[in-house]
Amino acid sequence: MSEVLFFGILRMPYDMAMENETSRLQFYGVAQEAASQIERLQAELDALRPKSGSAGVYHASHEERKRQIDAAIAEADKIMSEHRASRDRRKIDMPYQASGLPERREGDRRAGKK
């Protein structure tokens, strides 16, 4: 039966659906078919839902968010290690900075100047 005919019979006005024995039997048959379809669709929907209800949905989204955070942390670690390597290369190029002491300049009057 086409959907148009199916829904047309289900939505018939009451007087038309209950007018005679034939229309009542037709309406009853389509109503039974509709009930069967609703039960089948409900079973499919239940099978698709997580077993633990909304907690399962939260858990799934929580796991996805955790993976995103882990990926972001890994990216940040990579950037930081590149930054440290760059900083270490600069220290080698500028030995006075590698010692951790400030650079001494000509005419520096700070204490400890030799």
C-alpha positions in Angstrom: 0.0 0.0 0.0 1.4 3.4 -0.9 2.1 5.9 1.9 -0.5 8.3 0.4 -3.2 5.7 0.6 -2.0 4.5 4.0 -2.1 8.0 5.6 -5.2 8.9 3.7 -7.1 6.0 5.3 -5.7 6.7 8.7 -6.7 10.4 8.5 -10.1 9.9 7.1 -12.9 11.8 8.9 -14.6 9.7 11.5 -18.0 9.7 9.7 -16.3 8.5 6.5 -14.2 5.8 8.2 -17.1 4.4 10.2 -19.8 4.9 7.5 -20.2 1.2 6.7 -18.8 -2.3 7.4 -16.3 -2.1 4.5 -14.9 1.3 5.5 -14.6 0.1 9.1 -12.7 -3.0 8.1 -10.4 -1.0 5.8 -9.7 1.5 8.6 -9.1 -1.3 11.1 -6.7 -3.1 8.8 -4.7 0.0 8.2 -4.7 0.9 11.9 -3.3 -2.6 12.7 -0.6 -2.1 10.0 0.3 1.3 11.5 0.6 -0.2 15.0 2.9 -2.9 13.6 5.1 -0.2 11.9 5.2 1.9 15.1 6.3 -1.2 17.1 9.0 -2.1 14.5 10.3 1.4 14.4 10.3 1.7 18.2 12.4 -1.6 18.4 14.9 -0.2 15.8 15.2 3.1 17.8 15.7 1.2 21.0 18.5 -0.9 19.4 20.2 2.3 18.2 20.1 3.9 21.6 23.0 3.4 24.1 22.2 0.7 26.6 22.7 3.0 29.6 20.4 5.8 28.4 21.6 9.4 28.5 24.6 8.4 30.5 25.8 6.4 27.4 25.4 9.4 25.2 27.3 11.5 27.7 30.0 8.8 27.9 30.3 8.7 24.1 30.6 12.5 23.9 32.9 12.5 26.9 35.2 10.0 25.2 35.3 12.0 22.0 36.1 15.2 23.9 38.8 13.3 25.8 40.4 12.3 22.4 40.2 15.9 21.3 41.9 17.1 24.5 44.6 14.5 24.2 45.3 15.5 20.6 45.5 19.2 21.6 47.9 18.3 24.4 50.1 16.3 22.0 50.1 19.3 19.6 51.0 21.6 22.5 53.9 19.3 23.6 55.2 19.2 20.0 55.1 23.0 19.8 56.8 23.4 23.2 59.6 20.9 22.3 60.2 22.8 19.1 60.3 26.0 21.1 62.8 24.5 23.6 65.0 23.3 20.7 65.0 26.7 19.2 65.8 28.3 22.5 68.7 25.9 23.0 70.1 26.7 19.6 70.0 30.4 20.4 71.8 29.7 23.7 74.6 28.0 21.8 74.8 30.9 19.4 75.0 33.3 22.4 77.2 31.7 25.1 76.7 34.6 27.7 73.0 33.7 27.8 73.7 30.0 28.3 75.4 30.7 31.7 72.2 32.4 32.9 74.1 35.5 33.8 73.2 38.9 32.3 75.5 40.1 29.6 78.2 42.4 30.8 78.8 45.5 28.8 81.6 47.9 28.5 81.4 50.4 31.3 79.1 48.3 33.4 79.1 49.7 37.0 77.2 46.8 38.6 78.8 45.1 41.6 80.9 42.1 40.8 82.5 43.6 37.7 86.1 42.7 37.2 
